[in-house]
Amino acid sequence: MMSPINSIDYSLLNNDYWKAVIASGESNGDFRETSRWVAKTCGTGSVLDIGCGLGGLVSELLSLGINAVGVDVSSLAVEAANKRFPGRFSRGSAVSLPFAEGQFDTVVSTNCLEHLDPEDVPQALREMYRVSARYVFLQITTSAEAGEPSPLTTAKRDWWEAQCFEAGFRKHELYYQINPYEALNEDGRQIFVLLEKVPAEALRHYDLSVLVEERLLHTDMLREVGRRGDAHCIRYQKAAEFVRPGDRVLDVACGLGYGSYMLYAASQAQSVLGVDLSDFGIAYANAHYGRPGKVEFEVGDAQALSSIADNSIDFIAAFETIEHVPEPMEYLLQLKRVLKPGGRVMVCAPNNWADETGKDPNPHHLHVYTWDRLVEECGTHFLLEQGMLQTAGGAMKCHHSPRKWETVPVDRTPEQEAEWVLLLGMADPLEGVSVPYEETQWQLPDSPEFSVSAFARDYQNPWLIRGMVAQGQRARSASLLQSMQDRVLATAAPDSVDYGAALCGKVYIQSQAVDLPIERYQALLAEIRRFAAIANPSPHQLRWQVSLLFAGGELARIHGRFEDAIECFTACAGIDVLAYSPLLGNKIVDALHWLSDFAVASGDELAARAYLVRAVAEVQRLVSGTWLNISGDPRSPLPFGLAEAAQLLDKASRAAYRLSVLDSVALRPGMVYQESSGFFERQLAERDQKLDDVGDSVNSLLAALEEKDAACRVLVEQVNTLESRTHELAREVVAQDKHAQSLAQEVMRLDAHAQSLALEVIKQDAHAQSLAEEVMQQDASAQSLAQEVRTLDAHAQMLAEEVVKRDAEIVHLLTEANVDEGPISRDLLQEITKRDIEINRLLRLSNQGSLRSLWKRVLRGTVRRVGK
């Protein structure tokens, strides 16, 4: 038995959670919507609910008639669930399911996978692949609410999809019915990931690595994560809305076939053919998506389509092909050739993917298309019904834009930017008069009495049915529809069924005109009377006589011309519709209803009662005969016939409701109006009222939301201002940081210099100490010298005195001796004079302290040297 990769005890964790839930007695969720989504996308086959909890989803699936069972790792949850539905729940882990391979048509898991460790998710997905026969439906919580256990794996949609693709799945072909395109811009609190198993044989030959190798030219977008894959897939989902029941569809340049598969799954097409030039693409498509007789693929050139017969295709998907073909006009001509009259084509092209040179940088794109160019070229061959703009974001154009899909009119160039432009066109049904008509929507009974859908028998151009007549299938553009009606009225025989159909459509359109000129009103009424007067009408002529008279009554009533309305309604009610179909009785009963209204308004209660009694009796008569022209072939009954028959009976109930209160109309006049609805009409009216109430609530919420948005916009402006200031401060911080770093470097330099100076100071201090010692020695020596100077000074004074004394004695002796002046005397006198001068100098020096001054200078010089 497979165990979790990690050591987490999931059983213990889940038992703790479910113990609290069971003790609280609260429900663990509303699964009604989820159960219907499962049925809508995956069908009503057997279902396994992994992580079933208390069995809420299983219970809802059982109510839809789906054979569902559940499995959960919590023994407490399984025990509680089995008390409600014994035997339907078992204990087991998502990473090791106790079931056989392919045992269930669909595997569902809600709020389970995110409570596994990320390392265990791949193994759980592999187990889902093993036990599922085809589909897997995942609901994953991305963030927990208060009171809920926090997910062990918190990841975005892209991560989950990538894990699923690695496990062998691809996106479910109806993925985008549950996940609208624009909703994928943001992940909600819960996301839905719908999957289909890739066939095992296809996986062996074409794993994901093969797609990586072919990515430049071919990609299976149902195995692609992200917005580009969404963009390609949503086109096919949108295109399927225009496919009519029974259509034979062509997917031109189908690539790997995923789109062809989606077209078939999302519509009521009879079959889909995919054509592509790539042998690899067609081989891949057949392996992954081929369904014999339903979805088939063949190699072929989009610009030739030589294997496809003229007027054999009802719908063509032509996505991102026109920019690749050498001759776009020839390509469009080939599409027109194979399309039936009234058939549709949906064309898509990149919107002006040009660089500064004016060319598309994609080497495979031979042309650059704009809205105007695509409209001009497609309009040459097709009637244009509708335009569309698409953006995915993340690429060359609209890089930062979200996913977006818009419908736009084709008669003017849209102002908004987009990555792709799309056009819905129609092969002109008026050009199909000579083309044999083939009924592909219904299986018709082989009886000459059958008329209700015998278009080929009674119409000059039966191709008008799909292009101009049938609601839900005819042209969606009001201007295009009116143009076709005018062309038919101008070219068809005035008594033809085609003319009657076009005239009736025109009358209904004019009924909605706000300002209808009286001349046009009278002309329309005259044409109605003329067509209604055709004698011995064919079944379809009769069909349009009744419809035209009723439409004329509506035209007159809406514009307040009640006499004309009564005339038309009376003529309409007088026709026996059985020659065509009892279903046409809906117009008869509606005419009688309005006649009773006019009678009540005029106070003619008896006439009003007669009209209502007649309405009930007419319905009884119409449904009592053969049902050939109601339901057609009993083995393949006409769906619309039975629906319209139910509508006919409901209108009889409307008459009965009104009859029940008619006798009190004078006392309770409003009651007659209140009781003027059939049973189903009342349900619809009640639903409409609820929708109106919801609309009012929504409008109120929108108003409140607008106030909040306004406040948010103010806050956003403030935030932007703060962000701007923050950016300024950030720039200032960066500048200051640079300055601080510069200062730090300067500080480091100065610190190094200071350390150098400190070392020098230490050296100088040592030198100073040495000098100080020297000074002290010099000071001692100086003091000794000073003492000696003083001694010598004293001795000098003494000697000087002695010299003076002796000089005096010598002079005295010389005087006494009367020595004659001679050389000796002169020499002696000169010597004596010199000595006197020297003695006087010494005396002055002694008196002036010169020796002491000399000593001080020596001492100051020594001190300065020490300071330095």
C-alpha positions in Angstrom: 0.0 0.0 0.0 1.4 3.4 -1.0 2.3 5.7 1.9 2.8 9.4 2.0 6.3 10.6 1.0 6.5 12.6 4.2 5.7 11.7 7.8 2.4 13.6 8.1 -0.4 11.6 9.8 -3.3 12.7 7.6 -5.7 10.4 9.5 -4.9 12.0 12.8 -5.2 15.6 11.3 -8.5 14.9 9.7 -10.0 13.0 12.6 -9.3 16.1 14.8 -11.0 18.3 12.3 -14.1 16.1 11.7 -14.5 15.4 15.4 -15.0 19.2 16.0 -17.4 19.4 13.0 -19.5 16.5 14.1 -19.7 17.8 17.6 -20.8 21.2 16.4 -23.7 19.7 14.3 -23.0 22.1 11.5 -23.1 21.2 7.8 -19.8 21.1 6.0 -21.0 23.0 2.9 -23.6 23.5 0.2 -22.8 21.2 -2.7 -25.9 21.8 -4.9 -24.2 24.0 -7.4 -21.1 21.8 -7.6 -23.2 18.6 -8.1 -24.9 20.3 -11.1 -21.6 21.4 -12.5 -20.4 17.8 -12.3 -23.5 16.5 -14.1 -23.3 19.3 -16.7 -19.7 18.7 -17.6 -19.0 15.0 -16.8 -22.4 13.4 -17.3 -24.4 11.1 -14.9 -22.1 8.1 -14.8 -20.6 6.6 -11.7 -18.7 9.1 -9.4 -16.1 8.7 -6.7 -15.8 11.6 -4.2 -12.3 11.7 -2.7 -12.1 13.5 0.6 -15.9 13.1 0.9 -16.1 14.2 4.6 -19.7 13.8 5.9 -21.0 13.0 2.4 -22.6 16.3 1.4 -21.6 16.1 -2.3 -22.5 12.4 -2.6 -25.9 13.2 -1.2 -26.5 15.9 -3.8 -25.2 13.7 -6.6 -27.6 10.9 -5.5 -30.5 13.4 -5.7 -29.6 13.9 -9.4 -29.7 10.1 -10.0 -25.9 9.7 -10.1 -24.4 6.6 -8.6 -21.9 8.2 -6.2 -19.7 6.8 -3.5 -17.1 8.5 -1.2 -13.8 7.8 0.4 -12.0 9.7 3.2 -8.9 9.3 5.3 -10.9 10.1 8.5 -12.6 7.1 10.1 -14.9 9.5 12.0 -16.1 11.2 8.8 -16.7 7.8 7.1 -18.6 6.4 10.1 -20.9 9.5 10.2 -21.5 9.5 6.4 -22.4 5.8 6.4 -25.1 6.4 8.9 -26.9 8.5 6.3 -26.1 6.3 3.3 -25.0 2.9 4.5 -22.3 1.2 2.5 -21.5 4.1 0.2 -18.4 5.4 2.1 -15.1 3.8 2.8 -11.9 4.7 4.5 -8.8 5.4 2.3 -6.0 7.8 1.6 -5.9 10.0 -1.5 -2.4 8.7 -2.2 -3.5 5.1 -2.1 -7.0 4.6 -3.2 -8.7 1.2 -2.5 -10.3 0.9 -5.9 -9.7 -0.8 -9.2 -8.2 0.9 -12.3 -10.9 2.9 -14.3 -13.6 1.9 -11.8 -15.4 5.3 -11.9 -16.5 7.4 -14.9 -15.7 10.5 -12.9 -13.5 11.3 -9.9 -14.4 14.4 -7.9 -12.4 15.9 -5.1 -13.5 19.1 -3.3 -11.3 20.8 -0.7 -9.0 17.8 -0.4 -5.8 18.0 -2.4 -4.7 21.3 -0.9 -4.6 19.5 2.5 -1.8 17.2 1.3 1.8 18.1 1.5 3.1 19.3 -1.9 5.3 16.3 -2.1 2.2 14.0 -1.9 0.1 15.9 -4.5 1.7 14.2 -7.6 1.0 10.7 -6.1 -2.6 11.6 -5.3 -3.1 12.8 -8.9 -1.6 9.6 -10.3 -4.1 7.7 -8.2 -7.0 9.7 -9.6 -5.7 9.0 -13.1 -5.7 5.3 -12.3 -9.2 4.9 -10.8 -10.9 7.3 -13.2 -12.3 6.1 -16.5 -12.3 9.6 -18.1 -13.0 12.7 -16.0 -11.6 14.4 -12.9 -13.4 17.4 -11.3 -11.3 19.3 -8.7 -12.4 22.1 -6.4 -9.4 23.5 -4.6 -9.2 26.1 -1.8 -6.5 28.6 -2.3 -7.0 30.3 1.1 -8.8 29.2 4.2 -11.6 31.1 6.0 -11.9 31.5 9.7 -12.5 28.2 11.4 -11.2 26.2 8.4 -8.0 24.2 8.5 -5.1 25.9 6.7 -4.0 24.2 3.5 -0.7 22.4 3.5 -0.3 23.3 -0.2 -1.0 26.9 -1.1 -0.6 27.5 -4.8 -2.0 29.3 -7.8 -4.1 27.7 -10.6 -1.0 27.5 -12.9 0.8 25.3 -10.4 -2.1 23.0 -10.0 -2.7 22.7 -13.7 1.0 21.9 -14.3 0.9 19.1 -11.7 -2.3 17.7 -13.4 -0.7 17.7 -16.9 2.4 15.9 -15.5 0.1 13.3 -14.1 -1.4 12.5 -17.5 -4.4 14.8 -17.7 -5.5 17.6 -20.0 -8.1 20.3 -19.6 -11.7 19.1 -19.8 -13.2 20.0 -23.1 -15.9 22.0 -21.3 -13.3 23.6 -18.9 -14.4 27.2 -19.9 -18.1 26.6 -19.2 -17.2 26.5 -15.6 -14.3 28.9 -15.8 -15.3 32.0 -17.8 -12.4 33.6 -19.7 -12.2 37.0 -17.8 -12.7 35.2 -14.4 -9.3 33.5 -14.9 -7.5 36.9 -14.5 -7.6 36.4 -10.7 -7.7 33.2 -8.6 -10.7 33.2 -6.2 -10.7 31.6 -2.8 -11.7 28.5 -4.6 -10.8 27.4 -8.1 -12.2 24.7 -10.3 -9.8 22.5 -12.4 -11.7 20.2 -14.8 -9.7 17.4 -16.3 -9.9 14.6 -18.8 -7.5 11.7 -18.9 -5.1 11.6 -21.9 -5.5 8.2 -23.4 -2.7 5.9 -22.2 -1.7 5.0 -25.7 -1.5 8.6 -26.7 0.6 9.4 -23.6 3.1 6.7 -24.6 3.7 8.3 -28.0 3.2 11.9 -27.2 4.2 12.9 -23.7 4.8 16.6 -22.7 8.4 16.5 -23.9 7.2 16.1 -27.5 5.1 19.2 -27.2 8.2 21.1 -26.0 10.0 20.1 -29.2 7.1 21.2 -31.4 6.2 24.3 -29.5 7.2 26.9 -32.1 4.6 25.5 -34.6 2.2 23.3 -32.7 0.9 23.3 -29.1 -1.9 21.3 -27.5 -3.6 24.2 -25.7 -5.6 21.8 -23.5 -2.2 20.7 -22.0 -0.9 24.3 -21.8 -0.7 26.4 -18.6 -1.5 30.1 -18.6 -3.2 32.9 -20.5 -2.0 32.0 -24.0 -3.5 28.6 -23.7 -6.7 30.1 -22.4 -6.8 32.6 -25.3 -6.7 29.8 -27.9 -9.2 27.5 -26.2 -11.8 30.2 -25.5 -12.2 30.9 -29.2 -13.5 27.4 -29.7 -15.8 27.7 -26.7 -17.2 30.9 -28.1 -17.4 29.5 -31.6 -19.4 26.6 -30.4 -22.2 29.0 -29.4 -22.8 29.7 -33.2 -22.8 26.1 -34.2 -26.4 25.0 -35.0 -27.7 21.6 -34.1 -26.8 19.0 -36.7 -24.1 21.1 -38.3 -21.1 19.6 -40.1 -18.1 21.6 -38.8 -14.7 22.3 -40.4 -11.8 23.3 -38.3 -9.3 24.6 -40.9 -5.6 24.6 -39.9 -6.6 22.6 -36.9 -3.1 22.1 -35.5 -3.1 19.3 -32.9 -6.9 19.0 -32.9 -7.8 20.2 -29.4 -10.1 22.9 -30.9 -12.0 20.4 -33.1 -12.6 18.3 -30.0 -13.9 21.3 -28.1 -16.2 22.3 -30.9 -17.9 18.9 -30.9 -18.1 18.6 -27.1 -19.5 22.1 -26.6 -22.1 22.1 -29.4 -24.7 19.9 -31.0 -22.7 19.5 -34.2 -23.2 16.3 -36.1 -19.5 16.0 -36.8 -16.2 18.0 -36.9 -13.5 17.6 -39.5 -10.0 19.0 -38.7 -7.7 19.8 -41.6 -4.0 20.7 -41.3 -0.8 20.5 -43.5 1.3 18.9 -40.7 1.6 15.2 -40.8 2.7 15.3 -37.2 -0.2 17.5 -36.2 -2.8 15.2 -37.7 -1.2 12.1 -36.2 -1.2 13.7 -32.8 -4.8 14.8 -33.3 -6.0 11.4 -34.3 -4.2 9.8 -31.3 -5.6 12.2 -28.8 -8.9 13.5 -30.1 -10.1 11.3 -32.9 -13.6 9.9 -32.6 -14.6 7.9 -35.7 -17.6 9.5 -37.5 -17.7 12.3 -35.0 -14.3 14.0 -34.7 -12.0 13.2 -37.6 -8.7 14.6 -39.0 -7.0 14.6 -42.3 -4.0 16.3 -43.9 -5.0 19.1 -46.2 -4.1 22.6 -47.4 -6.2 25.4 -46.0 -5.9 27.3 -49.2 -7.1 24.4 -51.4 -9.5 22.1 -49.4 -9.6 19.9 -52.4 -11.0 16.9 -50.5 -14.1 18.8 -49.3 -17.1 19.1 -51.6 -18.9 22.3 -52.5 -21.7 23.5 -50.2 -21.0 20.6 -47.7 -20.0 22.5 -44.5 -22.3 24.3 -42.1 -19.7 26.0 -39.9 -16.0 26.8 -40.3 -13.6 27.7 -37.6 -10.7 29.6 -39.2 -8.5 30.8 -36.4 -5.1 32.4 -37.0 -4.7 31.0 -40.4 -5.3 33.9 -42.8 -2.0 35.5 -41.9 -0.1 32.3 -42.8 -1.5 31.6 -46.3 0.2 33.1 -49.4 -3.0 34.1 -51.0 -5.6 35.2 -48.4 -8.4 36.0 -50.9 -8.0 32.6 -52.5 -8.2 31.1 -49.0 -11.4 33.0 -48.3 -12.8 31.9 -51.6 -12.2 28.2 -50.7 -14.0 28.7 -47.4 -17.0 30.2 -49.2 -17.0 27.3 -51.8 -17.3 24.6 -49.2 -19.8 26.5 -47.0 -23.5 25.9 -47.4 -25.8 28.9 -48.0 -26.6 30.4 -44.6 -23.6 28.6 -43.2 -21.3 30.4 -40.8 -17.5 31.1 -40.7 -15.6 32.5 -37.7 -12.3 34.1 -38.7 -9.5 35.2 -36.3 -6.3 37.1 -37.0 -3.6 38.9 -35.0 -4.5 42.5 -34.7 -1.7 44.6 -36.2 1.2 42.6 -34.9 3.7 44.8 -36.6 7.1 46.1 -35.3 8.7 49.4 -36.2 9.3 48.1 -39.7 5.6 47.6 -40.3 6.1 43.8 -40.6 5.1 41.0 -38.3 8.3 39.7 -36.6 6.9 36.2 -36.6 8.6 34.6 -39.6 5.5 32.3 -40.2 3.2 35.3 -40.5 3.1 36.4 -44.2 0.6 39.3 -43.7 -0.2 41.9 -41.1 -4.0 42.2 -40.4 -5.9 45.0 -38.9 -9.6 45.3 -38.2 -10.3 47.3 -41.3 -8.4 44.9 -43.6 -10.1 41.8 -42.1 -13.5 43.4 -42.5 -12.8 44.4 -46.1 -11.5 41.0 -47.2 -14.1 38.9 -45.4 -16.9 41.2 -46.4 -16.0 40.5 -50.0 -17.2 36.9 -49.6 -19.5 36.8 -46.6 -22.3 38.7 -44.9 -20.8 40.0 -41.6 -22.9 39.3 -38.5 -20.7 40.2 -35.6 -17.3 41.4 -34.6 -15.2 40.4 -31.6 -12.0 41.6 -29.9 -9.8 39.4 -27.8 -6.9 40.1 -25.5 -4.8 37.7 -23.4 -1.9 39.9 -22.2 1.7 39.0 -21.6 2.8 39.2 -25.2 4.0 41.8 -27.7 0.7 43.8 -27.8 -1.3 44.6 -24.6 1.5 43.1 -22.6 0.1 44.2 -19.2 -3.6 43.8 -20.1 -5.9 41.2 -18.5 -7.8 38.5 -20.4 -10.8 40.1 -22.2 -13.4 39.2 -24.8 -15.7 41.9 -26.3 -18.5 41.8 -28.9 -18.5 44.8 -31.2 -20.5 45.9 -34.2 -18.9 45.3 -37.6 -20.0 48.6 -39.2 -17.4 50.7 -37.6 -13.7 50.4 -36.5 -13.5 49.8 -32.7 -11.5 52.3 -30.7 -10.3 49.9 -28.1 -7.0 48.0 -28.5 -6.9 44.2 -28.7 -4.5 41.4 -29.5 -6.8 39.6 -31.9 -9.8 40.5 -34.1 -12.5 38.1 -35.0 -15.4 38.2 -37.4 -18.5 36.0 -37.6 -19.7 35.8 -41.2 -22.4 34.0 -43.1 -22.6 32.6 -46.6 -25.4 34.6 -48.2 -28.5 32.4 -48.1 -30.1 34.3 -51.0 -27.4 32.9 -53.3 -28.5 29.4 -52.4 -31.6 29.1 -54.6 -30.0 26.6 -56.9 -28.3 24.6 -54.2 -30.2 21.4 -53.1 -31.5 21.8 -49.6 -30.5 19.1 -47.0 -32.1 18.9 -43.6 -29.5 18.1 -41.0 -31.1 19.2 -37.8 -34.1 16.9 -37.6 -35.1 13.5 -38.8 -38.3 14.1 -40.8 -41.1 11.6 -41.2 -41.6 10.2 -44.7 -45.2 11.4 -45.1 -46.9 13.9 -47.6 -49.0 15.1 -44.7 -46.0 16.3 -42.7 -45.7 20.1 -43.1 -44.2 21.7 -40.0 -40.6 21.3 -41.2 -41.1 20.5 -44.9 -39.0 23.5 -46.0 -37.6 22.0 -49.1 -41.1 21.3 -50.4 -42.7 24.7 -49.9 -40.0 27.3 -50.0 -38.4 28.7 -53.1 -35.2 29.1 -51.1 -35.3 26.9 -48.0 -31.8 28.1 -47.0 -33.6 31.3 -45.7 -34.8 29.3 -42.7 -31.4 29.3 -40.9 -30.2 32.6 -42.2 -33.4 34.8 -41.9 -36.3 32.9 -40.2 -35.5 30.5 -37.3 -35.1 32.3 -34.0 -31.8 31.3 -32.3 -30.3 30.4 -35.7 -30.8 33.4 -38.0 -28.5 36.3 -38.4 -27.7 38.0 -35.1 -27.2 41.5 -36.6 -30.5 43.4 -36.7 -29.2 45.5 -39.7 -28.1 42.4 -41.6 -31.5 40.7 -40.9 -33.4 43.7 -42.2 -31.2 43.8 -45.2 -32.0 40.2 -46.0 -35.7 40.8 -45.5 -35.6 43.8 -47.9 -33.7 41.8 -50.5 -36.2 38.9 -50.3 -39.2 41.3 -50.6 -37.6 42.9 -53.6 -36.8 39.6 -55.4 -39.2 36.9 -54.3 -42.6 36.3 -55.8 -45.2 38.3 -53.8 -47.3 35.2 -53.0 -44.3 33.0 -52.2 -43.6 31.5 -48.7 -40.3 33.3 -48.9 -42.0 36.6 -49.3 -44.4 35.9 -46.4 -41.5 35.0 -44.1 -39.6 38.2 -44.9 -42.7 40.4 -44.6 -43.6 38.9 -41.2 -40.1 39.6 -39.9 -40.2 43.1 -41.2 -43.6 43.7 -39.4 -42.3 42.6 -36.1 -39.2 44.8 -36.4 -41.4 47.8 -37.3 -43.7 47.1 -34.3 -40.8 48.1 -32.1 -40.2 51.4 -33.9 -40.8 54.4 -31.7 -41.9 56.8 -34.5 -43.6 54.7 -37.2 -44.7 56.9 -40.1 -48.4 56.5 -40.9 -47.6 55.8 -44.5 -45.3 52.9 -43.6 -47.9 51.6 -41.2 -50.6 51.6 -43.8 -48.4 50.0 -46.4 -47.5 47.2 -44.1 -51.1 46.6 -43.2 -52.1 46.6 -46.8 -49.4 44.0 -47.6 -50.6 41.8 -44.7 -54.2 41.9 -46.0 -53.0 41.1 -49.5 -51.0 38.1 -48.5 -53.7 36.9 -46.1 -56.1 36.9 -49.1 -54.2 34.3 -51.1 -56.7 31.6 -52.0 -56.0 27.8 -51.5 -52.7 28.4 -49.7 -50.1 25.8 -49.3 -49.4 24.7 -45.7 -46.5 27.1 -45.4 -48.4 29.9 -47.0 -51.1 29.3 -44.5 -48.5 29.4 -41.7 -47.4 32.9 -42.8 -51.0 34.1 -43.3 -51.8 33.3 -39.7 -48.5 34.7 -38.4 -48.8 37.9 -40.5 -52.4 38.6 -39.3 -51.3 38.1 -35.7 -48.2 40.3 -36.3 -50.5 43.0 -37.9 -52.7 42.9 -34.8 -49.6 43.4 -32.6 -48.4 46.3 -34.9 -51.8 48.0 -34.6 -52.2 47.3 -30.8 -48.7 48.6 -29.9 -49.3 51.8 -31.9 -52.8 52.3 -30.3 -54.9 51.5 -33.4 -57.3 49.1 -31.7 -59.8 48.9 -34.5 -57.1 47.6 -36.9 -55.9 45.3 -34.2 -59.4 43.8 -33.7 -59.7 43.3 -37.4 -56.4 41.5 -37.7 -56.9 39.3 -34.5 -60.4 38.4 -35.7 -59.2 37.3 -39.1 -56.3 35.4 -37.5 -58.6 33.5 -35.1 -60.9 32.5 -38.0 -58.3 30.3 -39.7 -58.1 26.6 -39.2 -54.4 25.8 -38.7 -54.6 22.0 -38.9 -53.6 22.1 -42.6 -50.2 23.2 -41.3 -49.7 22.2 -37.7 -51.6 22.4 -34.4 -48.6 24.3 -33.1 -49.7 27.3 -35.1 -52.7 27.3 -32.7 -50.5 29.4 -30.3 -51.2 32.4 -32.6 -55.0 31.6 -32.7 -55.2 31.4 -28.9 -53.2 34.6 -28.4 -55.5 36.4 -30.9 -58.5 35.2 -28.9 -56.9 36.4 -25.7 -56.4 39.9 -27.0 -60.0 39.9 -28.4 -61.3 39.1 -24.9 -59.1 41.9 -23.5 -60.7 44.4 -25.9 -64.2 43.0 -25.0 -63.6 43.4 -21.3 -62.3 47.0 -21.9 -65.5 47.8 -23.8 -67.7 46.3 -21.1 -68.9 43.3 -23.3 -68.5 40.5 -20.7 -70.5 38.1 -22.9 -68.1 38.5 -25.8 -65.1 38.2 -23.6 -66.4 35.0 -22.2 -67.1 33.6 -25.6 -63.6 34.3 -26.8 -62.1 32.5 -23.8 -64.4 29.5 -24.0 -63.5 29.3 -27.7 -59.8 29.4 -26.9 -60.0 26.4 -24.5 -62.1 24.5 -27.0 -59.7 25.2 -29.9 -56.8 23.9 -27.9 -58.7 20.7 -27.1 -59.5 20.3 -30.8 -55.9 20.9 -31.9 -54.3 18.4 -29.6 -57.0 15.7 -30.1 -56.0 14.9 -33.7 -52.9 13.5 -35.2 -49.5 14.5 -33.7 -47.7 14.1 -36.9 -47.2 17.9 -37.3 -46.5 18.3 -33.6 -43.7 15.8 -32.9 -42.9 14.3 -36.3 -41.3 10.9 -36.3 -42.1 9.1 -33.0 -38.7 7.5 -33.0 -37.0 10.9 -33.2 -39.6 13.5 -32.1 -39.1 17.1 -32.8 -38.0 18.8 -29.6 -39.5 22.2 -30.5 -42.8 20.6 -31.4 -43.4 19.1 -27.9 -42.3 22.4 -26.3 -44.7 24.4 -28.4 -47.5 21.9 -27.7 -46.9 22.5 -23.9 -47.0 26.2 -24.5 -50.3 25.8 -26.4 -51.9 23.9 -23.4 -50.6 26.5 -21.0 -52.3 29.2 -23.0 -55.6 27.2 -22.6 -54.9 27.3 -18.8 -54.5 31.1 -19.1 -58.0 31.3 -20.6 -59.4 29.1 -17.9 -57.8 31.3 -15.1 -59.4 34.4 -16.6 -62.8 32.7 -17.0 -62.8 31.8 -13.3 -62.9 35.5 -12.3 -64.7 37.1 -15.3 -68.1 37.2 -13.6 -66.7 39.6 -11.0 -65.0 42.0 -13.4 -67.2 44.9 -12.5 -66.3 44.5 -8.8 -62.7 43.4 -9.1 -61.5 44.7 -12.5 -57.8 44.3 -11.5 -58.3 40.6 -10.8 -59.0 39.9 -14.5 -55.6 41.2 -15.4 -53.9 39.3 -12.6 -55.5 36.1 -13.7 -54.4 36.6 -17.4 -51.4 34.3 -17.2 -51.0 30.5 -17.7 -49.3 28.3 -15.2 -45.8 28.5 -16.8 -46.3 32.2 -17.5 -46.9 32.7 -13.8 -43.7 30.8 -13.0 -41.8 33.0 -15.4 -43.4 36.1 -14.1 -42.5 35.1 -10.5 -39.0 34.4 -11.6 -38.9 37.8 -13.4 -40.0 39.5 -10.3 -37.3 37.8 -8.3 -34.8 38.8 -10.9 -36.0 42.3 -10.7 -35.7 42.3 -6.9 -32.2 40.9 -7.3 -31.5 43.5 -9.9 -32.6 46.2 -7.4 -30.4 44.8 -4.7 -27.5 44.6 -7.2 -28.1 48.2 -8.2 -28.1 49.2 -4.5 -24.9 47.3 -4.0 -23.4 48.8 -7.1 -24.2 52.2 -5.8 -22.6 51.4 -2.5 -19.7 49.8 -4.4 -19.3 53.0 -6.4 -19.1 55.0 -3.2 -16.5 52.5 -2.0 -14.7 52.8 -5.3 -14.7 56.5 -5.1 -13.2 56.3 -1.6 -10.7 53.7 -2.9 -9.7 56.0 -5.7 -9.0 58.7 -3.2 -7.0 56.3 -1.1 -5.2 55.1 -4.3 -4.3 58.7 -5.1 -3.0 59.1 -1.5 -1.1 55.8 -1.8 0.3 57.0 -5.1 1.4 60.3 -3.5 2.9 58.4 -0.6 4.6 56.0 -3.0 6.0 58.9 -5.0 7.3 60.5 -1.7 8.6 57.1 -0.8 10.5 56.9 -4.0 11.9 60.4 -3.4 12.9 59.4 0.1 14.4 56.2 -1.3 16.5 58.2 -3.7 17.5 60.5 -0.9 18.4 57.6 1.2 20.5 56.2 -1.6 22.3 59.5 -2.0 22.8 59.8 1.8 24.0 56.3 1.9 26.6 57.1 -0.8 27.6 60.2 1.1 27.8 58.1 4.3 30.0 55.6 2.6 32.2 58.4 1.4 32.4 59.8 4.9 33.1 56.3 6.3 36.0 56.0 3.8 37.3 59.4 4.9 36.9 58.4 8.6 38.8 55.3 7.9 41.5 57.3 6.1 41.7 59.8 9.0 41.7 56.9 11.5 44.6 55.4 9.7 46.3 58.8 9.7 45.5 59.2 13.4 47.0 55.8 14.2 50.1 56.9 12.2 50.2 60.1 14.2 49.8 58.2 17.4 52.8 56.1 16.5 54.7 59.2 15.7 53.6 60.8 19.0 54.8 57.7 20.8 58.1 58.0 19.0 58.2 61.8 19.7 57.3 61.1 23.3 60.2 58.8 23.6 62.4 61.4 22.0 61.0 64.1 24.2 61.7 62.0 27.2 65.3 61.6 26.0 65.5 65.4 25.3 64.0 66.0 28.8 66.7 63.9 30.3 69.3 65.7 28.2 67.7 69.0 29.3 68.0 67.9 32.9 71.6 67.0 32.3 72.1 70.4 30.5 70.2 72.1 33.3 72.5 70.6 35.8 75.5 71.5 33.7 74.1 74.9 33.1 73.6 75.4 36.8 77.2 74.3 37.3 78.3 76.6 34.6 76.2 79.4 36.1 77.8 78.8 39.4 81.2 78.8 37.8 80.3 82.0 35.9 79.3 83.6 39.2 82.5 82.5 40.7 84.5 83.7 37.7 82.5 86.9 37.7 83.3 87.5 41.3 86.9 86.6 40.6 86.9 88.8 37.6 85.6 91.7 39.6 88.2 91.0 42.2 90.9 90.9 39.5 89.6 94.0 37.9 89.8 95.7 41.2 93.2 94.3 41.6 94.2 95.5 38.1 92.8 98.9 38.8 94.6 99.0 42.0 97.8 97.9 40.4 97.3 100.3 37.5 97.0 103.0 40.0 100.2 101.9 41.7 102.0 101.7 38.4 100.9 105.2 37.5 102.0 106.3 40.8 105.3 104.6 40.5 105.8 106.0 37.1 105.0 109.4 38.3 107.4 109.1 41.2 110.1 107.7 39.1 109.7 110.4 36.5 110.3 108.0 33.8 110.8 109.9 30.6 108.5 109.3 27.9 110.1 106.9 25.5 109.3 103.9 23.6 109.1 101.8 26.8 106.9 104.2 28.5 104.7 104.6 25.5 104.4 100.8 25.1 103.7 100.5 28.7 101.1 103.2 28.7 99.4 101.6 25.7 99.3 98.3 27.4 97.9 99.8 30.5 95.3 101.6 28.4 94.2 98.3 26.6 93.9 96.6 29.9 91.8 99.4 31.2 89.5 99.1 28.3 89.2 95.3 28.7 88.7 95.7 32.4 86.0 98.3 31.8 84.3 96.0 29.3 84.4 93.1 31.7 83.0 95.3 34.3 80.1 96.4 32.1 79.4 92.8 31.2 79.4 91.9 34.8 77.2 94.8 35.7 74.8 94.1 32.8 74.3 90.4 33.6 75.5 89.3 30.1 76.7 86.0 31.3 73.4 85.3 32.9 71.6 86.3 29.7 73.8 84.1 27.6 72.9 81.2 29.9 69.2 81.8 29.5 69.3 81.8 25.7 71.1 78.5 25.8 68.5 77.1 28.2 65.5 78.3 26.0 67.0 76.8 22.9 67.3 73.5 24.7 63.6 73.7 25.8 62.4 74.4 22.2 64.3 71.4 20.9 62.6 69.3 23.5 59.1 70.7 22.6 59.6 69.9 19.0 
